[in-house]
Amino acid sequence: MLFLVAALLLLGVAMGTVAHAPPSVTFVMAAVIGLWLLVFAVRERRARHR
């Protein structure tokens, strides 16, 4: 859960820089955060099924 809070905090910081960052950088950052959240969700699901 702490990792999810950290990810949301980083997302908030990234959203503040979106206004100043080029679109390509914004899309790369969004993809990295989305991928990290997907990996986190898969790990959590596997942990619950064990």
Distance bins in CASP14 RR format, pairs under 12 A and 6 or more apart:
PFRMAT RR
TARGET T0000
AUTHOR 0000-0000-0000
RMODE 2
METHOD distances of the structure
MODEL  1
1 7 0 0 0 0 0 1 0 0 0 0 0
1 8 0 0 0 0 0 1 0 0 0 0 0
1 40 0 0 0 0 0 1 0 0 0 0 0
1 44 0 0 0 0 1 0 0 0 0 0 0
2 8 0 0 0 0 0 1 0 0 0 0 0
2 9 0 0 0 0 0 1 0 0 0 0 0
2 40 0 0 0 0 0 1 0 0 0 0 0
3 9 0 0 0 0 0 1 0 0 0 0 0
3 10 0 0 0 0 0 1 0 0 0 0 0
3 36 0 0 0 0 1 0 0 0 0 0 0
3 37 0 0 0 0 1 0 0 0 0 0 0
3 39 0 0 0 0 0 1 0 0 0 0 0
3 40 1 0 0 1 0 0 0 0 0 0 0
3 41 0 0 0 0 0 1 0 0 0 0 0
3 43 0 0 0 0 1 0 0 0 0 0 0
3 44 0 0 0 0 1 0 0 0 0 0 0
4 10 0 0 0 0 0 1 0 0 0 0 0
4 11 0 0 0 0 0 1 0 0 0 0 0
4 33 0 0 0 0 0 1 0 0 0 0 0
4 36 0 0 0 0 0 1 0 0 0 0 0
4 37 1 0 0 1 0 0 0 0 0 0 0
4 40 1 0 0 1 0 0 0 0 0 0 0
4 41 0 0 0 0 1 0 0 0 0 0 0
4 43 0 0 0 0 0 1 0 0 0 0 0
4 44 0 0 0 0 1 0 0 0 0 0 0
5 11 0 0 0 0 0 1 0 0 0 0 0
5 12 0 0 0 0 0 1 0 0 0 0 0
5 40 0 0 0 0 0 1 0 0 0 0 0
6 12 0 0 0 0 0 1 0 0 0 0 0
6 13 0 0 0 0 0 1 0 0 0 0 0
6 33 0 0 0 0 0 1 0 0 0 0 0
6 36 0 0 0 0 1 0 0 0 0 0 0
6 37 0 0 0 0 0 1 0 0 0 0 0
6 40 0 0 0 0 0 1 0 0 0 0 0
7 13 0 0 0 0 0 1 0 0 0 0 0
7 14 0 0 0 0 0 1 0 0 0 0 0
7 32 0 0 0 0 0 1 0 0 0 0 0
7 33 1 0 0 1 0 0 0 0 0 0 0
7 34 0 0 0 0 1 0 0 0 0 0 0
7 35 0 0 0 0 0 1 0 0 0 0 0
7 36 1 0 0 1 0 0 0 0 0 0 0
7 37 1 0 0 1 0 0 0 0 0 0 0
7 38 0 0 0 0 0 1 0 0 0 0 0
7 39 0 0 0 0 0 1 0 0 0 0 0
7 40 1 0 0 1 0 0 0 0 0 0 0
7 41 0 0 0 0 0 1 0 0 0 0 0
8 14 0 0 0 0 0 1 0 0 0 0 0
8 15 0 0 0 0 0 1 0 0 0 0 0
8 33 0 0 0 0 1 0 0 0 0 0 0
8 34 0 0 0 0 0 1 0 0 0 0 0
8 36 0 0 0 0 0 1 0 0 0 0 0
8 37 0 0 0 0 1 0 0 0 0 0 0
8 40 0 0 0 0 0 1 0 0 0 0 0
9 15 0 0 0 0 0 1 0 0 0 0 0
9 16 0 0 0 0 0 1 0 0 0 0 0
9 33 0 0 0 0 0 1 0 0 0 0 0
10 16 0 0 0 0 0 1 0 0 0 0 0
10 17 0 0 0 0 0 1 0 0 0 0 0
10 29 0 0 0 0 1 0 0 0 0 0 0
10 30 0 0 0 0 0 1 0 0 0 0 0
10 32 0 0 0 0 1 0 0 0 0 0 0
10 33 1 0 0 1 0 0 0 0 0 0 0
10 34 0 0 0 0 0 1 0 0 0 0 0
10 36 0 0 0 0 1 0 0 0 0 0 0
10 37 0 0 0 0 0 1 0 0 0 0 0
11 17 0 0 0 0 0 1 0 0 0 0 0
11 18 0 0 0 0 0 1 0 0 0 0 0
11 26 0 0 0 0 0 1 0 0 0 0 0
11 29 0 0 0 0 1 0 0 0 0 0 0
11 30 0 0 0 0 1 0 0 0 0 0 0
11 32 0 0 0 0 0 1 0 0 0 0 0
11 33 1 0 1 0 0 0 0 0 0 0 0
11 34 0 0 0 0 1 0 0 0 0 0 0
11 36 0 0 0 0 0 1 0 0 0 0 0
11 37 0 0 0 0 1 0 0 0 0 0 0
12 18 0 0 0 0 1 0 0 0 0 0 0
12 29 0 0 0 0 0 1 0 0 0 0 0
12 30 0 0 0 0 0 1 0 0 0 0 0
12 33 0 0 0 0 1 0 0 0 0 0 0
13 21 0 0 0 0 0 1 0 0 0 0 0
13 29 0 0 0 0 0 1 0 0 0 0 0
13 33 0 0 0 0 0 1 0 0 0 0 0
14 20 0 0 0 0 0 1 0 0 0 0 0
14 21 0 0 0 0 1 0 0 0 0 0 0
14 25 0 0 0 0 1 0 0 0 0 0 0
14 26 0 0 0 0 1 0 0 0 0 0 0
14 27 0 0 0 0 0 1 0 0 0 0 0
14 28 0 0 0 0 0 1 0 0 0 0 0
14 29 1 0 1 0 0 0 0 0 0 0 0
14 30 1 0 0 1 0 0 0 0 0 0 0
14 31 0 0 0 0 0 1 0 0 0 0 0
14 32 0 0 0 0 1 0 0 0 0 0 0
14 33 1 0 0 1 0 0 0 0 0 0 0
14 34 0 0 0 0 0 1 0 0 0 0 0
14 36 0 0 0 0 0 1 0 0 0 0 0
15 21 0 0 0 0 0 1 0 0 0 0 0
15 26 0 0 0 0 1 0 0 0 0 0 0
15 29 0 0 0 0 1 0 0 0 0 0 0
15 30 0 0 0 0 1 0 0 0 0 0 0
15 33 0 0 0 0 0 1 0 0 0 0 0
16 26 0 0 0 0 0 1 0 0 0 0 0
16 29 0 0 0 0 0 1 0 0 0 0 0
17 25 0 0 0 0 1 0 0 0 0 0 0
17 26 0 0 0 0 1 0 0 0 0 0 0
17 29 0 0 0 0 1 0 0 0 0 0 0
17 30 0 0 0 0 0 1 0 0 0 0 0
18 24 0 0 0 0 0 1 0 0 0 0 0
18 25 0 0 0 0 1 0 0 0 0 0 0
18 26 1 0 1 0 0 0 0 0 0 0 0
18 27 0 0 0 0 0 1 0 0 0 0 0
18 28 0 0 0 0 0 1 0 0 0 0 0
18 29 0 0 0 0 1 0 0 0 0 0 0
18 30 0 0 0 0 1 0 0 0 0 0 0
18 33 0 0 0 0 0 1 0 0 0 0 0
19 25 0 0 0 0 0 1 0 0 0 0 0
19 26 0 0 0 0 1 0 0 0 0 0 0
20 26 0 0 0 0 1 0 0 0 0 0 0
21 27 0 0 0 0 1 0 0 0 0 0 0
21 28 0 0 0 0 1 0 0 0 0 0 0
21 29 1 0 0 1 0 0 0 0 0 0 0
21 30 0 0 0 0 0 1 0 0 0 0 0
22 28 0 0 0 0 1 0 0 0 0 0 0
22 29 0 0 0 0 0 1 0 0 0 0 0
23 29 0 0 0 0 0 1 0 0 0 0 0
23 30 0 0 0 0 0 1 0 0 0 0 0
24 30 0 0 0 0 0 1 0 0 0 0 0
24 31 0 0 0 0 0 1 0 0 0 0 0
25 31 0 0 0 0 0 1 0 0 0 0 0
25 32 0 0 0 0 0 1 0 0 0 0 0
26 32 0 0 0 0 0 1 0 0 0 0 0
26 33 0 0 0 0 0 1 0 0 0 0 0
27 33 0 0 0 0 0 1 0 0 0 0 0
27 34 0 0 0 0 0 1 0 0 0 0 0
28 34 0 0 0 0 0 1 0 0 0 0 0
28 35 0 0 0 0 0 1 0 0 0 0 0
29 35 0 0 0 0 0 1 0 0 0 0 0
29 36 0 0 0 0 0 1 0 0 0 0 0
30 36 0 0 0 0 0 1 0 0 0 0 0
30 37 0 0 0 0 0 1 0 0 0 0 0
31 37 0 0 0 0 0 1 0 0 0 0 0
31 38 0 0 0 0 0 1 0 0 0 0 0
32 38 0 0 0 0 0 1 0 0 0 0 0
32 39 0 0 0 0 0 1 0 0 0 0 0
33 39 0 0 0 0 0 1 0 0 0 0 0
33 40 0 0 0 0 0 1 0 0 0 0 0
34 40 0 0 0 0 1 0 0 0 0 0 0
34 41 0 0 0 0 1 0 0 0 0 0 0
35 41 0 0 0 0 0 1 0 0 0 0 0
35 42 0 0 0 0 0 1 0 0 0 0 0
36 42 0 0 0 0 0 1 0 0 0 0 0
36 43 0 0 0 0 0 1 0 0 0 0 0
37 43 0 0 0 0 0 1 0 0 0 0 0
37 44 0 0 0 0 0 1 0 0 0 0 0
38 44 0 0 0 0 0 1 0 0 0 0 0
38 45 0 0 0 0 0 1 0 0 0 0 0
39 45 0 0 0 0 0 1 0 0 0 0 0
39 46 0 0 0 0 0 1 0 0 0 0 0
40 46 0 0 0 0 0 1 0 0 0 0 0
40 47 0 0 0 0 0 1 0 0 0 0 0
41 47 0 0 0 0 0 1 0 0 0 0 0
41 48 0 0 0 0 0 1 0 0 0 0 0
42 48 0 0 0 0 0 1 0 0 0 0 0
42 49 0 0 0 0 0 1 0 0 0 0 0
43 49 0 0 0 0 0 1 0 0 0 0 0
43 50 0 0 0 0 0 1 0 0 0 0 0
44 50 0 0 0 0 0 1 0 0 0 0 0
END
